[in-house]
C-alpha cells in the first residue's frame, strides 16, 4: 500500500487530522514541534505510543492539525489518528495495536448539566429544617 495516508482521530471534543508521509520521524502539530506543543513527558509518550508499539518510530514524517478539547484529549486524539494511519499502511500491525487498545476510540464524553442541579449529577445541599 502507499506510504502516504491521512486519517482522523477523536477523543472527548478534540479532533485530530493526521497526514503521514515517508520521512525521518518529524512530528509537527499545528505548525509547532510536538515537544513544544505537548511539553510534558506523559503527553509526548502518548504521541509516540502507536509508533513504538508498531515498531515504526522514525520512519514517517507526521503533520497534525488538532482542535477542540484540552491537551489531554488532543494528545489521545492524535494517538488514535496515528494508529489508524499505521494500520492503513501496514494492516498486519493492527493486532499488535489492538492488543494495547490503540485502535479503539474512547467514546466517553462529559455528561451534560441538568436543569435544577449544580452540575450533571450534583444536587444542592438538602436541609431538613
Residue frames relative to the residue before (quaternion, step in Angstrom):
aa qw qx qy qz dx dy dz
X 1.0000 0.0000 0.0000 0.0000 0.00 0.00 0.00
X 0.6405 -0.5376 0.3710 0.4038 3.58 -1.22 0.34
X 0.4118 -0.7109 0.5190 0.2359 3.54 -1.18 0.60
X 0.6245 0.4484 -0.3587 0.5295 3.57 1.22 0.50
X 0.1754 0.7861 -0.5728 0.1520 3.56 -0.75 1.01
X 0.1209 -0.7663 0.6199 0.1179 3.53 -1.28 0.30
X 0.0112 -0.7875 0.6146 -0.0448 3.53 -1.02 0.93
X 0.2895 -0.7309 0.5788 0.2169 3.54 -1.30 0.04
X 0.1069 -0.7715 0.6242 0.0623 3.53 -1.27 0.52
X 0.1303 -0.8003 0.5819 0.0629 3.56 -1.10 0.67
X 0.0706 0.7565 -0.6490 0.0391 3.53 -1.26 0.58
X 0.7984 -0.0105 -0.0764 0.5972 3.57 -0.70 1.12
X 0.7562 -0.3263 0.2269 0.5198 3.65 -0.55 -1.02
X 0.5082 0.6447 -0.4234 0.3832 3.61 1.24 0.23
X 0.1011 -0.7696 0.6291 0.0407 3.55 -1.09 0.82
X 0.0801 -0.7953 0.6008 0.0101 3.58 -0.82 1.05
X 0.1247 -0.7528 0.6423 0.0721 3.55 -1.01 0.92
X 0.1255 -0.8182 0.5610 0.0055 3.55 -0.65 1.19
X 0.1207 -0.7552 0.6423 0.0497 3.54 -1.05 0.93
X 0.1133 -0.8181 0.5638 0.0001 3.57 -0.51 1.26
X 0.0359 0.7791 -0.6235 0.0539 3.58 -0.86 1.02
X 0.5665 -0.5592 0.4641 0.3886 3.56 -1.20 0.50
X 0.2386 0.7718 -0.5537 0.2019 3.58 -0.85 0.97
X 0.6467 -0.5431 0.3904 0.3666 3.53 -1.21 -0.61
X 0.7347 -0.4799 0.2436 0.4131 3.61 1.09 0.55
X 0.4103 0.6961 -0.4968 0.3166 3.62 1.16 0.35
X 0.0861 -0.7713 0.6293 0.0408 3.56 -0.98 0.91
X 0.0285 -0.7981 0.5999 -0.0475 3.57 -0.60 1.23
X 0.0690 -0.7947 0.6031 -0.0010 3.57 -0.76 1.10
X 0.8366 -0.0955 -0.0033 0.5394 3.57 -0.67 1.19
X 0.7366 -0.4445 0.2242 0.4578 3.57 0.93 0.93
X 0.6907 0.4113 -0.2775 0.5262 3.61 1.26 0.06
X 0.5967 -0.5439 0.4428 0.3900 3.55 -1.23 0.47
X 0.5667 -0.6395 0.3885 0.3449 3.60 -0.94 0.81
X 0.6360 0.5356 -0.3471 0.4337 3.61 1.10 -0.53
X 0.6632 0.4413 -0.3197 0.5130 3.61 1.15 -0.36
X 0.6448 0.5147 -0.3310 0.4580 3.61 1.08 -0.65
X 0.7577 0.1596 -0.0934 0.6258 3.58 1.08 -0.82
X 0.1557 -0.8638 0.4702 0.0921 3.62 0.17 1.23
X 0.6777 0.4948 -0.3182 0.4412 3.64 1.08 -0.45
X 0.5996 -0.6149 0.3908 0.3312 3.57 -1.09 0.74
X 0.6389 0.5187 -0.3696 0.4314 3.68 0.87 -0.68
X 0.6637 0.4847 -0.3148 0.4748 3.62 1.00 -0.72
X 0.6279 0.5162 -0.3337 0.4775 3.59 1.05 -0.70
X 0.6095 0.5462 -0.3401 0.4631 3.58 1.11 -0.71
X 0.6329 0.5344 -0.3316 0.4515 3.60 0.99 -0.83
X 0.6452 0.5275 -0.3236 0.4480 3.58 0.97 -0.88
X 0.7489 0.4099 -0.2142 0.4747 3.61 0.90 -0.93
X 0.4792 0.7252 -0.4220 0.2575 3.60 1.19 -0.42
X 0.6703 0.4968 -0.3120 0.4545 3.62 0.85 -0.89
X 0.6558 0.5146 -0.3093 0.4578 3.57 1.00 -0.86
X 0.6642 0.5083 -0.3056 0.4550 3.59 0.98 -0.84
X 0.6654 0.5050 -0.3108 0.4535 3.59 0.91 -0.93
X 0.7149 0.4260 -0.2465 0.4967 3.59 1.01 -0.83
X 0.3675 -0.7560 0.4615 0.2835 3.59 1.32 -0.07
X 0.5024 0.6404 -0.4185 0.4029 3.57 0.96 0.97
X 0.3021 0.7762 -0.5089 0.2175 3.60 1.18 0.35
X 0.8209 0.2500 -0.1935 0.4756 3.56 -0.99 0.88
X 0.6034 0.5830 -0.3614 0.4067 3.61 1.22 0.05
X 0.7854 0.2860 -0.1299 0.5334 3.60 1.18 -0.50
X 0.3249 -0.6545 0.6373 0.2448 3.51 -1.30 0.54
X 0.1223 -0.8091 0.5744 0.0214 3.55 -0.80 1.05
X 0.0781 -0.7642 0.6397 0.0246 3.55 -0.88 1.04
X 0.0744 -0.8232 0.5625 -0.0205 3.57 -0.72 1.10
X 0.1008 -0.7137 0.6866 0.0952 3.52 -1.18 0.75
X 0.0484 0.8019 -0.5913 0.0707 3.58 -0.65 1.09
X 0.0509 0.7950 -0.6012 0.0626 3.55 -1.02 0.84
X 0.7441 0.3922 -0.3077 0.4448 3.53 -1.28 0.49
X 0.7954 0.3284 -0.2284 0.4554 3.54 -1.27 0.37
X 0.5656 -0.5619 0.4687 0.3804 3.53 -1.31 -0.33
X 0.7384 -0.4368 0.2612 0.4423 3.56 -1.27 0.01
X 0.6283 0.5343 -0.3476 0.4460 3.60 1.04 -0.65
X 0.6701 0.4839 -0.2933 0.4804 3.58 0.92 -0.90
X 0.6365 0.5262 -0.3287 0.4582 3.57 1.04 -0.76
X 0.6543 0.5124 -0.3203 0.4547 3.59 0.93 -0.87
X 0.6843 0.4718 -0.2948 0.4714 3.59 0.92 -0.81
X 0.6053 0.5351 -0.3539 0.4713 3.60 1.13 -0.58
X 0.6414 0.5083 -0.3184 0.4784 3.59 1.01 -0.81
X 0.6296 0.5431 -0.3333 0.4444 3.60 0.98 -0.85
X 0.6697 0.4919 -0.2989 0.4692 3.60 0.91 -0.91
X 0.6630 0.5118 -0.3136 0.4475 3.58 0.91 -0.91
X 0.6455 0.5037 -0.3241 0.4739 3.61 0.97 -0.79
X 0.6449 0.5194 -0.3260 0.4561 3.61 0.94 -0.83
X 0.6573 0.5031 -0.3134 0.4653 3.60 0.96 -0.83
X 0.6415 0.5204 -0.3220 0.4625 3.59 1.04 -0.77
X 0.6514 0.5128 -0.3157 0.4616 3.59 0.99 -0.82
X 0.6331 0.5181 -0.3296 0.4714 3.59 1.05 -0.72
X 0.6216 0.5327 -0.3434 0.4603 3.60 1.06 -0.70
X 0.6923 0.4766 -0.2780 0.4651 3.57 0.97 -0.87
X 0.8032 0.0307 0.0099 0.5948 3.60 0.88 -0.95
X 0.2636 -0.8182 0.4893 0.1470 3.63 0.03 1.26
X 0.6141 0.5697 -0.3673 0.4042 3.63 1.08 -0.53
X 0.5996 0.5645 -0.3606 0.4379 3.63 1.23 -0.22
X 0.4699 0.7192 -0.4244 0.2861 3.58 1.26 -0.29
X 0.6369 0.5443 -0.3389 0.4281 3.60 0.95 -0.81
X 0.6673 0.4897 -0.3055 0.4707 3.60 0.94 -0.85
X 0.6664 0.4901 -0.3059 0.4713 3.59 0.98 -0.81
X 0.6579 0.5098 -0.3184 0.4538 3.59 0.98 -0.80
X 0.6026 0.5706 -0.3556 0.4299 3.60 1.06 -0.71
X 0.7129 0.3974 -0.2419 0.5248 3.60 1.13 -0.62
X 0.5007 -0.6876 0.4044 0.3361 3.61 1.28 0.06
X 0.4346 0.7426 -0.4249 0.2813 3.58 1.15 0.51
X 0.7042 0.4348 -0.2916 0.4796 3.63 1.15 -0.22
X 0.5816 0.5609 -0.3725 0.4564 3.59 1.28 0.16
X 0.3748 -0.7217 0.5324 0.2348 3.57 -0.81 0.97
X 0.3273 -0.7175 0.5835 0.1940 3.56 -0.91 0.98
X 0.1506 -0.8605 0.4839 0.0520 3.58 -0.15 1.27
X 0.3857 0.7184 -0.5019 0.2885 3.62 1.14 0.34
X 0.0539 -0.7954 0.6035 -0.0152 3.55 -0.83 1.05
X 0.6057 -0.5334 0.4325 0.4019 3.56 -1.29 0.28
X 0.4138 -0.7064 0.5194 0.2449 3.56 -0.90 0.95
X 0.4991 -0.6867 0.4376 0.2964 3.58 -0.91 0.86
X 0.5432 -0.5990 0.4798 0.3403 3.55 -1.25 0.54
X 0.2924 -0.7577 0.5607 0.1615 3.57 -0.97 0.90
X 0.5442 -0.6205 0.4395 0.3545 3.61 -1.06 0.63
X 0.7869 0.2970 -0.2387 0.4854 3.57 -1.06 0.77
X 0.6889 0.3975 -0.2816 0.5368 3.58 1.25 0.22
X 0.6009 -0.5685 0.4228 0.3701 3.54 -1.29 0.40
X 0.7832 0.0174 0.0232 0.6210 3.55 0.95 -0.95
X 0.8013 -0.2599 0.1703 0.5112 3.61 -1.11 -0.47
X 0.8291 0.1202 -0.0311 0.5452 3.57 0.93 -0.92
X 0.5622 0.6223 -0.3886 0.3816 3.58 1.19 -0.49
X 0.2181 -0.7745 0.5835 0.1102 3.55 -0.98 0.94
X 0.5802 -0.5408 0.4622 0.3965 3.52 -1.30 0.23
X 0.6361 -0.5563 0.3699 0.3860 3.57 -1.17 0.59
X 0.3444 -0.7439 0.5402 0.1902 3.56 -0.90 0.98
X 0.0782 -0.7834 0.6156 0.0337 3.56 -0.95 0.90
X 0.3450 -0.7634 0.5098 0.1956 3.57 -0.58 1.15
X 0.7994 0.1619 -0.0755 0.5737 3.57 1.08 -0.77
